[in-house]
Amino acid sequence: MKKRALISVSDKTGVVEFARELADLGYEIISTGGTAKALRDAKIKVIGVSDLTGFPECLDGRVKTLHPNIHAGILAMRANEKHMEEISKLGIEPIDIVAINLYPFKQTILKEGATFEEAIENIDIGGPTMIRAAAKNYQDVAVVVDPSDYQMLIEQLKEGQLSLETKKYLAYKVFEHTASYDALICEYLRRRTGQARFPDTLTLTFEKVQDMRYGENPHQNAAFYREIGKFEGTLTAAKQLHGKELSYNNIADADAAIALVKEFDEPAVVAVKHANPCGVAVGDDIYSAYIRAYNADPVSIFGGIVAANREIDEKTAAEISKIFLEIVIAPSFTEEAINIISQKKNIRILQLPGISIKNTSEMTELKKVAGGLLVQDLDAQLLEGELKVVTEKQPTEKELKDLLFAWKVVKYTKSNGIVLAKDSATTGIGPGQTNRITALNLAIDYAGGLSKGSVMASDAYFPFSDCAEAAAKAGITAIIQPGGSIRDEDSIKMCNEKGIAMVFTGMRHFKH
């Protein structure tokens, strides 16, 4: 019985060499369209699909492989006598290898200016049908969708035959491929047709960036995936210029630092440790912003991650290199800065040109829980409407500037979160506490004497007046918080007694 391979690929990487190897092993090659032309140009004998089906391609090539002579040849089970007798009577010969990859839908929609009509035209019909059929009949048909598997298949064929385990593996890759392909089409159509943001069934597709040495802890396996699309200004678009590969915790912390630094238009530096800001400041230039962020908490920044929204120059790099940091992220680095920082072997230098591109609420956040998945809009807003001054004392212009600065920082501080700030730099941060007064006391302890004259931001409302009272004792002059507690009046009264200005935002920023 003749051995036959059907080859029809959009990605022609290695296909000529693959087909030539199969031909040398005695396979007849069936092909169509651009693949057939490429093989014939390489002097490889090809049987056209139309010759096999006895039917011409039609509808501009939309219909060419959807024919019983193709699909019966793929789906016939060799161990089923009835199947084999039936295809024999019909004059159909089995197909043993199917090598297909699909129309480039992803590449099409990622092109600048791609139209809806172009996207629809690049939805493959025959390809998925054939590879799914071949994968279903995996015990008799080897199906290849990934050019990187060509060599493995050829090597096993030269050794005698493909193992059943290899055929199962190749079948698995088909359904991984088609599931991702269909999920991408579904998401594209959902967005373009204005369907529900959170559909009744949610199918996601991501591409692996890298396997990781481990997860949060050495006993946990992990990998990093990226969304498919153009996500400038996100960590997946960063280019690593120096240092060992990123770890699971590095990525989580770097994402937190990037998100916060996006909030600032002026030169800003954000230091993050364990996904919480530990020193944030703006300055006239990136050097002064770094010095002020470092001085905000010189203990916690050690071993942390620093993100800047301006180019790192030689002067700033010299200061950065004085301490141990895991990562430095910036839109660019001067050559001298790279030379200085890279003297430290393990520090990662990440260049992210679009670091200032704002995140939007159209982005989604995913949080896996046991047995389920939480999905929400990204918290891309800062304020909702005008600030409301609720105390007798009005904040000064300087206090208002510092309040808004602190509000940006507390938005990225784990709840319960408190941030103290003065002169557009953090003085104390109390993150992730089980009650708000403890978070405030922690921030005051970090600030030390700098709490006097600082302003305070709270990610959520005060349930009691104890925070306002503690703030007064620490010398805090103004407070920004969402408001909305049934006991707001208690805090307002305490602020009035102590001469503290307080403003309500009407918007909270819980971060768990």
SVG drawing of the C-alpha trace seen along z (x, -y; Angstrom):
<svg xmlns="http://www.w3.org/2000/svg" viewBox="-24 -77 55 84">
<polyline fill="none" stroke="black" stroke-width="0.4" points="0.0,0.0 1.3,-3.4 2.3,-5.8 0.9,-9.2 1.5,-12.6 -0.8,-15.6 1.1,-18.9 -0.5,-22.3 1.0,-25.0 0.8,-28.8 4.1,-28.8 6.5,-27.3 9.4,-27.1 11.3,-23.8 8.5,-22.4 10.6,-21.8 13.2,-19.9 10.5,-17.9 8.7,-17.0 12.0,-16.0 12.8,-13.7 9.3,-12.1 9.7,-11.6 13.0,-9.9 11.3,-7.6 8.8,-6.6 5.9,-8.9 3.7,-10.4 3.2,-14.0 -0.3,-15.6 -0.5,-19.4 -2.3,-22.4 -2.0,-26.2 1.2,-28.0 2.6,-24.9 2.3,-22.8 4.1,-25.6 6.9,-25.8 7.4,-22.0 7.3,-21.9 9.8,-24.8 12.1,-22.7 11.7,-19.8 9.6,-17.6 6.9,-15.6 3.4,-16.6 -0.1,-15.3 -2.5,-18.2 -5.6,-18.0 -7.8,-18.6 -6.2,-15.5 -7.1,-13.5 -10.6,-14.7 -11.5,-15.0 -13.0,-18.3 -11.5,-21.8 -10.9,-24.3 -13.7,-26.8 -15.0,-29.9 -11.5,-31.5 -9.9,-28.5 -12.4,-28.4 -13.3,-24.9 -10.5,-22.5 -9.9,-19.9 -13.5,-19.5 -14.0,-16.3 -14.6,-12.5 -11.5,-11.5 -9.5,-13.5 -11.4,-13.0 -12.1,-9.3 -8.4,-8.8 -7.6,-10.5 -10.4,-9.0 -10.4,-5.4 -9.3,-3.1 -6.8,-0.6 -7.8,2.1 -11.5,1.8 -12.0,4.2 -15.3,2.5 -13.6,-0.9 -10.9,0.5 -13.3,2.4 -15.4,-0.7 -12.7,-3.1 -11.3,-0.4 -14.7,-0.1 -14.8,-3.9 -11.3,-4.1 -9.9,-6.1 -6.4,-5.5 -5.4,-6.2 -3.4,-9.2 -0.8,-8.5 0.7,-11.9 -1.1,-15.2 1.2,-18.3 -0.9,-21.5 -0.8,-24.8 -3.6,-27.2 -4.3,-30.5 -2.5,-33.3 -5.4,-34.8 -3.3,-36.1 -0.7,-37.7 -3.6,-39.3 -5.4,-40.9 -2.1,-42.2 -1.2,-44.0 -1.7,-47.8 -4.9,-48.8 -6.2,-45.2 -9.9,-45.3 -12.7,-43.1 -13.1,-41.6 -9.4,-40.6 -9.7,-39.0 -12.7,-37.0 -11.0,-35.8 -8.2,-34.5 -10.4,-32.1 -9.3,-28.7 -12.0,-26.1 -10.4,-23.1 -7.3,-23.2 -8.9,-22.7 -11.2,-20.0 -8.3,-18.0 -6.0,-18.2 -8.9,-17.4 -9.8,-14.4 -6.2,-13.2 -5.8,-13.7 -9.0,-11.7 -7.5,-8.9 -4.1,-9.3 -3.3,-5.6 -3.1,-5.5 -2.3,-9.1 0.6,-11.3 -0.5,-14.9 2.0,-17.7 1.0,-21.4 4.3,-22.6 7.4,-22.8 9.6,-22.2 8.3,-18.6 9.3,-17.8 12.7,-16.6 11.5,-14.3 9.0,-12.7 11.6,-12.1 14.0,-10.6 11.5,-8.1 10.4,-7.2 14.0,-6.5 14.3,-4.3 11.3,-2.2 8.0,-3.8 6.4,-6.4 5.6,-5.3 2.0,-5.4 3.1,-7.8 4.5,-10.2 1.3,-10.0 -0.7,-10.8 1.6,-13.7 1.1,-15.1 -2.7,-14.7 -2.6,-16.6 -0.8,-19.4 -3.5,-19.7 -6.2,-20.3 -4.0,-22.7 -3.5,-24.5 -7.1,-24.6 -8.4,-25.5 -6.1,-28.6 -7.0,-29.4 -10.7,-29.3 -10.4,-31.2 -8.5,-34.0 -11.2,-34.2 -13.9,-34.2 -12.3,-37.0 -11.7,-39.1 -15.4,-38.7 -16.6,-39.4 -14.8,-42.7 -15.6,-43.7 -19.3,-43.0 -19.8,-44.6 -20.8,-41.5 -20.9,-41.1 -17.6,-41.9 -17.9,-38.9 -19.5,-36.1 -21.4,-33.1 -18.4,-30.9 -14.8,-32.2 -12.1,-30.6 -8.7,-32.3 -5.5,-31.8 -2.0,-32.9 1.4,-32.1 4.3,-30.9 7.1,-33.3 9.3,-31.0 9.3,-28.2 10.6,-29.4 13.0,-27.8 10.2,-27.7 7.2,-29.7 6.8,-31.7 8.7,-29.0 11.3,-26.4 8.8,-23.5 6.3,-25.1 6.6,-24.8 5.7,-27.8 5.7,-29.4 5.1,-32.9 2.5,-33.5 1.6,-36.6 -1.7,-37.7 -1.9,-37.7 -2.0,-41.2 -0.2,-44.5 0.5,-45.3 3.0,-48.1 4.1,-49.4 3.5,-46.1 6.1,-43.8 5.7,-41.4 7.0,-44.1 10.2,-44.7 13.6,-43.9 16.1,-42.4 19.5,-44.0 21.4,-42.3 21.2,-39.8 19.8,-36.3 16.3,-35.3 13.3,-36.8 11.8,-34.7 8.1,-34.3 8.3,-36.8 10.4,-39.2 7.6,-39.3 4.9,-39.9 6.9,-42.7 8.0,-44.3 4.4,-44.4 3.4,-46.2 6.2,-48.8 5.4,-49.4 1.7,-49.9 2.4,-52.5 5.1,-54.5 2.5,-54.9 0.5,-57.1 3.1,-59.9 3.7,-62.3 6.7,-64.1 10.0,-62.3 9.2,-59.5 10.9,-56.5 9.0,-53.7 10.7,-51.1 8.7,-47.9 9.2,-45.0 6.9,-42.0 4.5,-43.7 4.1,-46.7 5.6,-50.2 8.3,-50.9 9.6,-54.2 8.1,-56.5 9.0,-60.0 9.0,-62.5 11.6,-65.1 12.9,-67.7 14.9,-64.9 15.2,-61.1 18.3,-61.4 16.6,-63.5 13.5,-61.3 15.7,-58.2 17.5,-59.8 14.2,-60.8 12.6,-57.4 15.7,-55.7 15.7,-58.0 12.0,-57.3 12.9,-53.8 16.6,-52.9 16.1,-49.6 13.2,-48.2 14.5,-49.1 17.4,-46.6 16.7,-43.6 13.7,-45.3 12.7,-46.5 13.1,-50.0 11.0,-51.4 11.7,-54.9 9.7,-56.7 12.7,-58.6 16.0,-57.4 18.6,-56.2 21.7,-58.3 25.3,-57.7 24.8,-59.7 21.6,-57.8 23.2,-54.5 26.1,-55.2 23.6,-55.6 21.6,-52.6 24.8,-50.4 25.5,-51.2 22.9,-48.8 21.6,-45.4 18.5,-45.5 16.8,-42.7 15.6,-44.7 15.9,-48.2 13.2,-49.1 13.2,-52.3 12.2,-53.4 15.9,-53.6 19.5,-53.6 22.5,-55.5 25.4,-53.3 27.4,-54.5 24.5,-53.6 24.3,-50.1 28.1,-49.7 27.8,-50.8 24.8,-48.8 25.9,-45.6 29.0,-45.5 26.6,-43.7 26.3,-40.2 22.8,-39.3 20.8,-42.5 18.3,-42.5 18.1,-45.6 14.8,-45.9 14.2,-48.4 10.5,-49.3 10.1,-52.2 6.4,-52.4 6.5,-52.4 4.5,-55.7 1.6,-54.3 -1.4,-54.3 -3.3,-51.2 -7.0,-51.3 -10.1,-49.8 -10.6,-47.8 -7.8,-45.6 -8.8,-42.7 -7.3,-41.2 -7.5,-37.5 -7.3,-35.8 -7.4,-32.1 -9.1,-30.5 -9.5,-26.8 -12.1,-25.6 -12.8,-28.9 -11.5,-32.2 -12.2,-35.8 -12.2,-38.3 -12.5,-42.1 -11.8,-45.3 -8.4,-46.7 -8.5,-49.5 -7.4,-52.2 -9.3,-55.1 -7.8,-57.4 -10.7,-59.6 -14.4,-59.8 -15.6,-63.3 -14.3,-66.2 -12.6,-65.9 -14.9,-66.8 -13.5,-68.7 -15.5,-67.6 -13.6,-69.5 -13.6,-73.1 -9.9,-73.3 -9.3,-73.5 -6.1,-71.7 -3.4,-74.1 -2.3,-73.9 0.8,-72.1 -1.2,-69.7 -3.5,-69.0 -0.6,-68.2 0.8,-65.8 -2.6,-64.2 -3.0,-63.4 0.5,-62.0 -0.2,-59.8 -3.6,-58.7 -1.7,-57.4 0.6,-55.4 -2.0,-54.0 -3.9,-52.7 -1.1,-50.2 -0.6,-49.4 -2.2,-46.1 -5.2,-46.6 -5.5,-47.7 -3.1,-50.3 -1.9,-53.7 0.5,-56.0 2.2,-59.1 3.8,-61.6 5.5,-65.0 6.9,-67.1 5.8,-64.5 7.7,-61.6 6.6,-58.9 7.6,-59.1 5.9,-56.0 3.8,-53.1 1.7,-50.6 0.6,-47.8 -1.5,-44.7 -2.7,-44.8 -5.9,-43.2 -7.1,-46.5 -6.6,-50.1 -5.2,-51.5 -2.4,-48.9 -1.6,-49.9 -1.5,-53.6 0.8,-52.9 3.1,-50.9 3.3,-53.8 4.0,-56.2 6.7,-54.0 8.4,-53.8 8.2,-57.6 9.6,-58.3 10.1,-62.1 9.0,-62.6 5.4,-61.9 5.2,-65.5 4.0,-67.6 3.1,-64.7 -0.3,-64.0 -2.0,-60.6 -3.9,-58.5 -6.1,-55.5 -7.3,-53.1 -10.7,-52.7 -12.8,-54.6 -12.2,-54.9 -14.6,-52.8 -13.7,-54.6 -12.2,-57.9 -9.0,-56.2 -7.1,-56.8 -7.8,-60.5 -6.7,-60.7 -3.5,-58.8 -2.8,-61.0 -3.1,-64.1 -0.7,-62.7 1.9,-62.0 1.7,-65.5 -0.2,-64.6 -1.8,-67.7 -4.2,-66.4 -6.0,-63.2 -7.4,-61.8 -9.8,-58.8 -12.9,-57.5 -15.5,-58.3 -18.7,-56.3 -18.6,-54.9 -21.7,-55.2 -19.3,-56.8 -17.7,-59.3 -18.9,-62.1 -16.8,-60.7 -13.6,-61.1 -14.7,-64.5 -15.3,-65.7 -11.9,-64.4 -10.2,-66.2 -12.0,-69.4 -10.9,-69.2 -7.3,-68.6 -7.1,-71.1 -6.6,-68.5 -7.9,-68.9 -9.7,-65.9 -11.0,-65.2 -13.2,-62.4 -12.7,-60.9 -15.9,-58.8 -13.8,-56.0 -11.9,-53.3 -8.9,-51.3 -8.9,-47.9 -6.0,-45.8 -5.9,-42.2"/>
</svg>
